[in-house]
Amino acid sequence: MGIEVHPTSMGIMLQQDKYILDILHIAGMSSYKLVDTLISTLKLAIVSDYMFSNPTCFREIVGALQYLTFTRLDIYFTVNKVCQFMHASADAYWVAVKCILCYLNGTVSFGLHITCRSSFSLHGFTNVDWASSVDGRKSMSGYLVYFDCTLIAWKSVKQRIVSRY
């Protein structure tokens, strides 16, 4: 399955190092520049851009990235964004996928650390706020869910609120 379990002094680390290296090899990006920061706010939309020359490769790589999100929660949002365009693999979306792959190349050893404790607990945190902007008010909300000390789920939502007055 590609998930490696490594014991640590405080628990276990779930990693997919070999799986990431295989994806980079398939994409031909093993020797690309290492990036240690992921662009988390990709603004992708359906555009009439030039279609990517190899849509099968695009779908294969993006599908592999989906599976990688099990242990790499840091790429979950951006992978979800590019997955929304698997049916129309344009060059602009391939550029976004390459950004993700460059980030993975620089952070191959990252993973999901699960700590061992005598008591297991589930904690949830949420926040809602309003922001004003030129085009109206925006509702911003989000939540985090922790299983003991391990972040297992999160979501951030921004909605534009149009005033009727």
Wavefront OBJ file of the C-alpha trace (Angstrom):
o trace
v 0.000 0.000 0.000
v 3.001 2.312 0.262
v 2.499 3.409 3.870
v 5.577 2.839 6.004
v 5.317 2.658 9.809
v 8.356 3.869 11.749
v 8.448 3.656 15.563
v 9.607 6.805 17.373
v 10.276 7.522 21.035
v 6.825 9.136 21.358
v 4.714 6.901 19.096
v 4.750 5.989 15.408
v 5.358 7.903 12.194
v 3.368 7.016 9.088
v 5.268 7.940 5.923
v 5.125 7.301 2.194
v 8.707 8.160 1.186
v 9.071 5.484 -1.484
v 5.614 6.223 -2.865
v 6.498 9.931 -3.247
v 9.763 9.070 -4.996
v 7.863 6.745 -7.351
v 5.388 9.530 -8.231
v 8.262 11.938 -8.882
v 9.952 9.344 -11.103
v 6.753 8.691 -13.104
v 6.269 12.453 -13.577
v 9.919 12.865 -14.577
v 10.496 15.366 -11.783
v 13.039 13.579 -9.564
v 15.712 16.173 -10.281
v 13.527 19.302 -10.113
v 14.154 22.123 -7.659
v 13.263 21.368 -4.028
v 10.591 23.620 -2.517
v 9.841 23.708 1.205
v 6.670 25.829 1.097
v 3.434 24.812 -0.588
v 1.193 27.400 -2.199
v -2.044 26.701 -0.357
v -4.329 29.186 -2.089
v -4.415 28.006 -5.664
v -6.973 29.980 -7.635
v -7.916 27.583 -10.377
v -11.023 27.897 -12.462
v -12.369 26.325 -15.605
v -10.596 28.235 -18.334
v -10.274 27.840 -22.064
v -6.557 27.169 -21.785
v -4.481 24.897 -23.937
v -5.213 21.297 -23.026
v -2.401 19.306 -21.491
v -0.822 17.038 -24.090
v -1.022 13.873 -21.964
v -4.331 13.768 -20.032
v -3.760 10.123 -18.996
v -0.514 11.054 -17.258
v -2.249 14.019 -15.590
v -5.004 11.778 -14.182
v -2.494 9.136 -13.089
v -0.358 11.637 -11.160
v -3.326 13.446 -9.585
v -4.867 10.104 -8.583
v -1.600 9.094 -6.945
v -1.538 12.420 -5.088
v -5.044 11.702 -3.763
v -3.816 8.499 -2.149
v -0.849 10.373 -0.677
v -3.155 12.646 1.350
v -3.703 9.801 3.857
v -0.367 10.571 5.496
v 0.285 14.060 4.123
v -2.470 16.296 5.442
v -0.395 19.344 4.452
v -1.194 18.777 0.757
v -4.853 17.843 1.191
v -6.319 21.216 0.167
v -4.207 21.769 -2.941
v -4.592 18.173 -4.139
v -8.352 18.506 -3.734
v -8.252 21.652 -5.892
v -6.439 19.965 -8.799
v -8.684 16.893 -8.494
v -11.635 19.101 -9.418
v -10.129 19.510 -12.892
v -9.245 15.902 -13.754
v -11.855 15.906 -16.517
v -10.247 18.922 -18.231
v -6.499 18.625 -17.844
v -5.273 22.000 -19.083
v -1.672 23.225 -19.004
v -2.501 25.623 -16.144
v -3.570 22.701 -13.938
v -0.422 20.760 -14.789
v 1.607 23.740 -13.552
v -0.261 23.486 -10.225
v 0.474 19.740 -10.057
v 4.156 20.437 -10.732
v 4.186 22.918 -7.810
v 2.812 20.186 -5.544
v 5.415 17.720 -6.827
v 8.266 20.194 -6.236
v 7.001 20.660 -2.678
v 6.874 16.878 -2.170
v 10.408 16.596 -3.541
v 11.594 18.966 -0.807
v 9.566 17.336 1.973
v 9.814 13.616 1.216
v 10.421 12.675 4.856
v 7.267 14.377 6.184
v 4.498 12.151 7.482
v 1.764 11.696 10.044
v 3.040 11.380 13.616
v 0.741 9.481 15.950
v 1.700 9.717 19.599
v 1.079 6.970 22.118
v -0.693 8.076 25.279
v -2.464 6.260 28.054
v -5.708 8.106 27.320
v -7.138 8.782 23.884
v -9.155 11.944 23.403
v -10.877 13.674 20.525
v -10.876 17.491 20.483
v -12.598 19.838 18.055
v -12.052 23.555 17.618
v -14.081 25.921 15.485
v -14.124 29.615 14.651
v -16.422 31.913 12.668
v -15.752 35.532 11.764
v -16.753 38.284 9.338
v -14.505 40.317 7.092
v -15.329 43.349 4.994
v -13.877 43.777 1.551
v -14.428 45.905 -1.526
v -16.930 43.425 -3.004
v -18.954 42.939 0.182
v -18.770 41.072 3.433
v -17.237 37.618 3.706
v -18.057 34.892 6.170
v -14.981 32.925 7.213
v -15.230 29.733 9.206
v -13.171 26.689 9.907
v -12.558 23.785 12.209
v -9.757 21.530 13.451
v -10.154 18.017 14.864
v -7.400 16.401 16.925
v -7.134 12.779 17.983
v -5.034 13.222 21.123
v -2.176 15.457 19.788
v -2.530 14.490 16.115
v -4.429 16.722 13.682
v -6.775 14.419 11.756
v -9.180 16.814 9.998
v -9.617 20.484 9.187
v -11.556 22.744 6.893
v -11.516 26.432 6.082
v -14.452 28.068 4.316
v -14.816 31.597 2.923
v -18.161 32.719 1.561
v -19.039 36.022 -0.047
v -22.200 37.508 1.422
v -24.071 39.806 -0.909
v -26.061 42.495 0.873
v -29.608 43.056 -0.367
v -29.782 46.602 1.003
l 1 2 3 4 5 6 7 8 9 10 11 12 13 14 15 16 17 18 19 20 21 22 23 24 25 26 27 28 29 30 31 32 33 34 35 36 37 38 39 40 41 42 43 44 45 46 47 48 49 50 51 52 53 54 55 56 57 58 59 60 61 62 63 64 65 66 67 68 69 70 71 72 73 74 75 76 77 78 79 80 81 82 83 84 85 86 87 88 89 90 91 92 93 94 95 96 97 98 99 100 101 102 103 104 105 106 107 108 109 110 111 112 113 114 115 116 117 118 119 120 121 122 123 124 125 126 127 128 129 130 131 132 133 134 135 136 137 138 139 140 141 142 143 144 145 146 147 148 149 150 151 152 153 154 155 156 157 158 159 160 161 162 163 164 165
